[in-house]
Amino acid sequence: MPGYINPKAEFVMGDVRDRSTWQKALKDIDAIYHFAAYQDYLTDFSTFFHVNTVSTALLYEILINNRMGSKIRKVIVAASQAVMGEGRYLCPVCFEKDKNFLYPQIRLDDQLSRGDWNHRCPKCNTVLKWMPSDESVISPCNPYAISKYSQEQIALQLGNRYRIPSTVMRYSIVQGARQSFYNAYSGALRIFSLSLLLGRQPTIFEDGKQIRDFVNIKDVVKANLMVLENSDADYQVFNVGGGKAWTVMDFYSTLQQIVGRQAEPIMSGYYRYGDTRHIFSDIKKLNALGWEPIHGIDESIKDYWEYINGRQDMDEILEYAEKHMKKLQVIRKIRSYDSSETVLGRSGPVG
């Protein structure tokens, strides 16, 4: 067993879709954190719902049918920022007149293949301005996001109906040591760090100006423990984010400075089909319970860099993720590309 795991912890090998596994794991338990999930760019759509949705429904089914609900202090379900889809925007021109926020749908390949990255106003065609998205924003745009939203509804509705205190945590991009090497979907920290470690040029998709929201795993743990003890969190959804908006290029620039390595990124009109343009979580609701993120980007990078140094087979891992996404036609390239349009940006958070 790894040294970072408490020796008193019991390990149960099983599948969250299996009833007997749940029943064994739930014996003498009074608090449940459901973190298991299926996440990737894969096109086996049914698996997202079989793992993420069915497992959550099965958990509540067992609690209710076995009359265990009264013994459970709380069920905490891991949701995702992906539930908010492309998030909230406004038109800098039209908003002064109509005061309407806009919630654009996923960008389709016809747009992206032209190198047109931004959402535009349906009335005046002005490039939209991104806004922080709070928990009321619900616009899941892919199978993973839809399955995570269904998890939210199962936890909130069944929890409330049968009075099993339940809380949903919508995580932004969680970073830190021991982050998976193999998840082709997981993002910038893994890809950029492995590239620099191996002396390669990382590929930055689109124009590098995409807004992202990163949160340190230590802050996530703190948030998870806090809602367990706070009854005000019962039957509620909370965004769990880092509180600062970063462009992808800014993040890469900062990572290079911290690890002391440099490599000019490849920016040749590549994009990942299914990515959001901008997404940033409003965390005021969780702040109101007394939580705030205190472990920043620098710490996340340092911890992960220390973790990957000395590991074996890093080259194979990076190649696997790249080949995997290309095989699925997730990584694509615009029909024509002018390298003079490459923008390197500045280093630091936005706002």
NUFIMAR-804675 format. One line per 10 residues: number of its first residue (from 1); their letters; for each residue x, y, z of C-alpha. Coordinates in nm, 4 decimals. Layout:
# residues N
NUM> a> X/Y/Z; ...
***
This chain:
# residues 351
1> mpgyinpkae> 0.0000/0.0000/0.0000; 0.1391/0.3490/-0.0864; 0.2812/0.5395/0.2093; 0.0388/0.8289/0.1730; -0.2606/0.6036/0.2531; -0.3613/0.5654/0.6155; -0.2721/0.2074/0.7214; -0.6120/0.1834/0.8922; -0.7921/0.2359/0.5609; -0.9728/-0.0656/0.4196
11> fvmgdvrdrs> -0.9316/-0.1219/0.0467; -1.2229/-0.2786/-0.1398; -1.1628/-0.3776/-0.5016; -1.4827/-0.3570/-0.7005; -1.7083/-0.1774/-0.9448; -1.9485/0.0998/-0.8409; -2.2064/-0.0546/-1.0725; -2.2028/-0.3754/-0.8691; -2.4534/-0.4102/-0.5864; -2.2456/-0.6490/-0.3751
21> twqkalkdid> -1.9445/-0.4152/-0.3908; -2.1527/-0.1254/-0.2609; -2.3027/-0.3353/0.0161; -1.9596/-0.4469/0.1326; -1.8158/-0.0943/0.1161; -2.1119/0.0597/0.3018; -2.0939/-0.1707/0.6030; -2.0618/0.0369/0.9242; -2.0177/0.3584/0.7217; -2.1786/0.6901/0.8183
31> aiyhfaayqd> -2.0395/0.9247/0.5488; -2.0036/0.8620/0.1769; -1.7898/1.0413/-0.0816; -1.8750/0.9219/-0.4321; -1.5722/1.0166/-0.6452; -1.5679/0.7281/-0.8941; -1.6335/0.8427/-1.2490; -1.5795/0.7678/-1.6150; -1.4223/1.0664/-1.7885; -1.2615/1.1013/-2.1298
41> yltdfstffh> -1.3190/1.2034/-2.4915; -1.4265/0.8500/-2.5788; -1.7331/0.7911/-2.7947; -1.8688/0.4969/-2.5957; -2.1487/0.7194/-2.4743; -2.3454/0.4600/-2.2810; -2.0508/0.3939/-2.0482; -2.0626/0.7500/-1.9143; -2.4177/0.6931/-1.7960; -2.3636/0.3360/-1.6856
51> vntvstally> -2.0726/0.4318/-1.4598; -2.1615/0.7828/-1.3485; -2.5414/0.7788/-1.3409; -2.6318/0.4178/-1.2642; -2.3741/0.3902/-0.9855; -2.5219/0.6933/-0.8101; -2.8773/0.5650/-0.8446; -2.7637/0.2262/-0.7130; -2.6038/0.3887/-0.4082; -2.9303/0.5558/-0.3064
61> eilinnrmgs> -3.1304/0.2439/-0.3924; -2.9224/0.0392/-0.1506; -2.9359/0.3028/0.1229; -3.3136/0.3268/0.0974; -3.4037/-0.0396/0.0469; -3.1698/-0.1522/0.3242; -3.3018/0.1193/0.5571; -2.9563/0.2681/0.5960; -3.0516/0.6289/0.5235; -3.1000/0.7295/0.8874
71> kirkvivaas> -2.7444/0.6170/0.9689; -2.5813/0.8324/0.7003; -2.4520/1.1733/0.8064; -2.4087/1.2828/0.4470; -2.3532/1.1716/0.0889; -2.1140/1.3959/-0.1052; -2.1147/1.3494/-0.4809; -1.8370/1.4665/-0.7122; -1.9850/1.6604/-1.0012; -1.7990/1.8735/-1.2529
81> qavmgegryl> -1.7622/2.2238/-1.3909; -1.8531/2.0564/-1.7213; -2.2194/2.0683/-1.6125; -2.2102/2.4419/-1.6895; -2.1054/2.3771/-2.0490; -1.9833/2.6904/-2.2234; -2.0924/2.9015/-1.9268; -2.2312/3.2541/-1.9049; -2.1513/3.5407/-2.1426; -2.2739/3.8855/-2.2322
91> cpvcfekdkn> -2.2568/4.0943/-2.5470; -2.0579/4.4161/-2.4820; -2.2860/4.5984/-2.7277; -2.6327/4.4564/-2.6658; -2.6108/4.4109/-2.2889; -2.6407/4.7842/-2.2279; -2.9809/4.7714/-2.3962; -3.1318/4.4358/-2.3075; -2.9389/4.3308/-1.9906; -2.9538/3.9714/-2.1122
101> flypqirldd> -2.6902/3.7116/-2.0357; -2.6187/3.4553/-2.3027; -2.5478/3.0833/-2.2662; -2.3981/2.9629/-2.5960; -2.3999/2.6036/-2.7082; -2.0953/2.3952/-2.7915; -1.8862/2.5179/-3.0856; -1.9322/2.2871/-3.3816; -1.6632/2.1675/-3.6188; -1.7815/2.3906/-3.9018
111> qlsrgdwnhr> -1.6836/2.6937/-3.6933; -1.3672/2.5534/-3.5369; -1.2262/2.4206/-3.8647; -1.2194/2.7822/-3.9876; -1.0115/2.8892/-3.6888; -1.3053/3.0878/-3.5532; -1.2668/3.0265/-3.1808; -1.4977/3.2798/-3.0161; -1.8648/3.2875/-2.9339; -2.0469/3.5751/-3.1006
121> cpkcntvlkw> -2.3655/3.7657/-3.0332; -2.6577/3.6207/-3.2332; -2.7890/3.9747/-3.2864; -2.4853/4.1881/-3.3770; -2.2062/3.9298/-3.4243; -1.9834/4.0966/-3.1633; -1.7422/3.8646/-2.9826; -1.9038/3.7767/-2.6498; -1.7428/3.8533/-2.3144; -1.7164/3.5609/-2.0727
131> mpsdesvisp> -1.8580/3.5955/-1.7235; -1.8156/3.3885/-1.4055; -2.0697/3.1062/-1.3950; -2.2505/3.0312/-1.0703; -2.4365/2.7148/-0.9737; -2.7512/2.8229/-1.1580; -2.5732/2.7809/-1.4924; -2.6655/2.4398/-1.6328; -2.5862/2.3601/-1.9956; -2.4080/2.0228/-2.0268
141> cnpyaiskys> -2.2797/1.9830/-2.3826; -2.1214/1.6358/-2.3954; -2.1981/1.2837/-2.2645; -1.9687/1.3200/-1.9644; -2.1280/1.6497/-1.8598; -2.4811/1.5182/-1.9099; -2.4043/1.2132/-1.6981; -2.2592/1.4319/-1.4218; -2.5694/1.6519/-1.4223; -2.7839/1.3415/-1.3889
151> qeqialqlgn> -2.5714/1.2477/-1.0847; -2.6462/1.5872/-0.9354; -3.0184/1.5410/-0.9784; -3.0173/1.1885/-0.8363; -2.8292/1.3032/-0.5254; -3.0376/1.6153/-0.4667; -3.3810/1.4753/-0.5469; -3.3513/1.1308/-0.3888; -3.1521/1.2693/-0.0982; -3.4191/1.5279/-0.0247
161> ryripstvmr> -3.7103/1.2907/-0.0800; -3.5740/1.0280/0.1589; -3.4044/1.2766/0.3943; -3.0515/1.1551/0.3332; -2.8365/1.4705/0.3610; -2.6605/1.5084/0.0270; -2.4253/1.7657/-0.1218; -2.2953/1.8074/-0.4765; -1.9505/1.9520/-0.5455; -1.8806/2.0884/-0.8934
171> ysivqgarqs> -1.5027/2.0820/-0.9246; -1.3091/2.2984/-1.1655; -0.9795/2.1607/-1.3035; -0.8212/1.9934/-0.9994; -0.4407/1.9933/-0.9871; -0.1645/1.8571/-0.7677; 0.0614/1.5604/-0.7022; -0.0570/1.2098/-0.7999; -0.2776/1.3440/-1.0802; -0.3373/1.0663/-1.3338
181> fynaysgalr> -0.0845/1.0297/-1.6141; -0.3170/0.8319/-1.8362; -0.6387/1.0298/-1.8612; -0.6198/1.1756/-2.2122; -0.8799/1.4355/-2.1167; -0.7021/1.5763/-1.8121; -0.5326/1.8905/-1.9063; -0.2676/2.1490/-1.9113; -0.0570/2.0682/-1.6038; 0.0038/1.7063/-1.7046
191> ifslslllgr> 0.0635/1.7737/-2.0751; 0.2879/2.0781/-2.0278; 0.4894/1.9252/-1.7440; 0.5540/1.5990/-1.9269; 0.6533/1.7884/-2.2411; 0.9085/2.0000/-2.0576; 1.0385/1.7014/-1.8643; 1.1013/1.5157/-2.1907; 1.2414/1.8168/-2.3770; 0.9481/1.8411/-2.6163
201> qptifedgkq> 0.7417/2.1287/-2.7482; 0.3869/2.1094/-2.6137; 0.0940/2.1789/-2.8425; -0.1300/2.4652/-2.7324; -0.4727/2.4370/-2.8842; -0.6624/2.7196/-3.0530; -0.4925/3.0552/-2.9802; -0.3951/2.9930/-2.6185; -0.6365/3.2599/-2.4937; -0.8928/3.0146/-2.3567
211> irdfvnikdv> -0.9927/3.0966/-1.9984; -0.9549/2.8159/-1.7479; -1.0114/2.7742/-1.3749; -0.7614/2.5654/-1.1768; -0.8005/2.4532/-0.8146; -0.5464/2.2771/-0.5929; -0.6327/1.9320/-0.4584; -0.5593/2.0459/-0.1014; -0.8285/2.3124/-0.1282; -1.0689/2.0559/-0.2725
221> vkanlmvlen> -1.0074/1.8238/0.0239; -1.0706/2.1104/0.2627; -1.3985/2.1933/0.0868; -1.5112/1.8302/0.0958; -1.4479/1.8030/0.4699; -1.6141/2.1345/0.5432; -1.9468/2.0498/0.3762; -1.9561/1.7180/0.5643; -1.9783/1.9059/0.8942; -2.2052/2.1904/0.7803
231> sdadyqvfnv> -2.5805/2.1308/0.7642; -2.6197/2.4443/0.5515; -2.4613/2.2444/0.2704; -2.7373/1.9820/0.2725; -2.9200/1.9395/-0.0607; -2.7040/2.2074/-0.2220; -2.4690/2.2330/-0.5224; -2.1382/2.4159/-0.4821; -1.8775/2.5275/-0.7326; -1.5246/2.4463/-0.6154
241> gggkawtvmd> -1.2765/2.6607/-0.8075; -0.9474/2.8406/-0.7705; -1.0875/3.1935/-0.7720; -0.8549/3.3236/-1.0483; -0.9000/3.3092/-1.4222; -0.6035/3.2006/-1.6312; -0.5478/3.1808/-2.0036; -0.3855/2.8584/-2.1172; -0.0852/3.0521/-2.2487; -0.0445/3.2408/-1.9206
251> fystlqqivg> -0.0516/2.9117/-1.7344; 0.2174/2.7642/-1.9588; 0.4377/3.0722/-1.9203; 0.4101/3.0488/-1.5423; 0.4869/2.6772/-1.5446; 0.8058/2.7367/-1.7459; 0.9243/2.9985/-1.4965; 0.8588/2.7755/-1.1949; 1.0235/2.4579/-1.3269; 1.3102/2.6448/-1.4925
261> rqaepimsgy> 1.2681/2.4973/-1.8387; 1.1716/2.6583/-2.1675; 1.0211/2.5261/-2.4888; 0.8450/2.7264/-2.7576; 0.4923/2.5850/-2.7817; 0.3510/2.4536/-3.1066; 0.0610/2.6727/-3.2155; -0.0355/2.5591/-3.5611; -0.4122/2.5766/-3.5649; -0.4829/2.2593/-3.3692
271> yrygdtrhif> -0.7931/2.2305/-3.1542; -0.9667/1.9682/-2.9419; -1.3198/1.9099/-3.0584; -1.5433/1.9341/-2.7543; -1.3398/2.1865/-2.5541; -1.5142/2.4880/-2.4086; -1.3849/2.8272/-2.5167; -1.3945/2.9910/-2.1732; -1.5185/2.8636/-1.8381; -1.4713/3.0116/-1.4929
281> sdikklnalg> -1.6582/2.9138/-1.1763; -1.8131/3.1671/-0.9424; -1.7334/3.0340/-0.5913; -1.9191/3.2918/-0.3791; -2.1712/3.0340/-0.2576; -1.9009/2.8133/-0.1070; -1.7147/3.1203/0.0210; -2.0265/3.2051/0.2226; -1.9813/2.8829/0.4208; -1.6305/2.9887/0.5207
291> wepihgides> -1.4182/2.8247/0.2500; -1.1693/2.9874/0.0183; -0.8836/2.8525/-0.1945; -0.5411/2.9233/-0.0433; -0.3122/2.6918/-0.2422; -0.2357/2.8630/-0.5703; -0.1080/2.7752/-0.9150; 0.2580/2.7952/-0.8095; 0.2097/2.5281/-0.5428; 0.0164/2.3006/-0.7790
301> ikdyweying> 0.2941/2.3208/-1.0364; 0.5754/2.2629/-0.7860; 0.3995/1.9634/-0.6300; 0.3282/1.8003/-0.9638; 0.6762/1.8673/-1.1015; 0.8296/1.7018/-0.7960; 0.5908/1.4091/-0.8360; 0.6729/1.3325/-1.2003; 1.0511/1.3634/-1.1678; 1.2075/1.0211/-1.1369
311> rqdmdeiley> 0.9033/0.8396/-1.2755; 0.9498/0.5790/-1.5450; 0.8011/0.5494/-1.8940; 0.6952/0.9125/-1.9131; 0.7659/0.9234/-2.2865; 0.5269/0.6373/-2.3541; 0.2533/0.7992/-2.1449; 0.2665/1.1295/-2.3339; 0.2640/0.9545/-2.6723; -0.0275/0.7358/-2.5667
321> aekhmkklqv> -0.2506/1.0326/-2.4806; -0.1692/1.2161/-2.8037; -0.2219/0.9128/-3.0260; -0.5377/0.8199/-2.8368; -0.7072/1.1560/-2.8974; -0.5944/1.1714/-3.2617; -0.7332/0.8247/-3.3208; -1.0688/0.9394/-3.1860; -1.0451/1.2526/-3.4044; -1.0605/1.4716/-3.0956
331> irkirsydss> -0.7448/1.6619/-3.1942; -0.8095/1.8357/-3.5268; -0.6534/2.1135/-3.7333; -0.8072/2.4108/-3.9077; -0.8221/2.4030/-4.2873; -0.5621/2.6815/-4.3229; -0.3319/2.8442/-4.0727; -0.1178/3.1607/-4.0734; 0.1672/3.1214/-3.8243; 0.1950/3.4994/-3.7959
341> etvlgrsgpv> -0.1261/3.4924/-3.5920; 0.0446/3.3065/-3.3039; 0.0057/3.4979/-2.9768; 0.2317/3.4173/-2.6828; 0.0504/3.6335/-2.4277; 0.1684/3.7478/-2.0872; 0.2300/3.5619/-1.7671; -0.0199/3.5875/-1.4846; -0.3852/3.5419/-1.3979; -0.6605/3.7296/-1.5744
351> g> -0.8472/3.9836/-1.3670
***
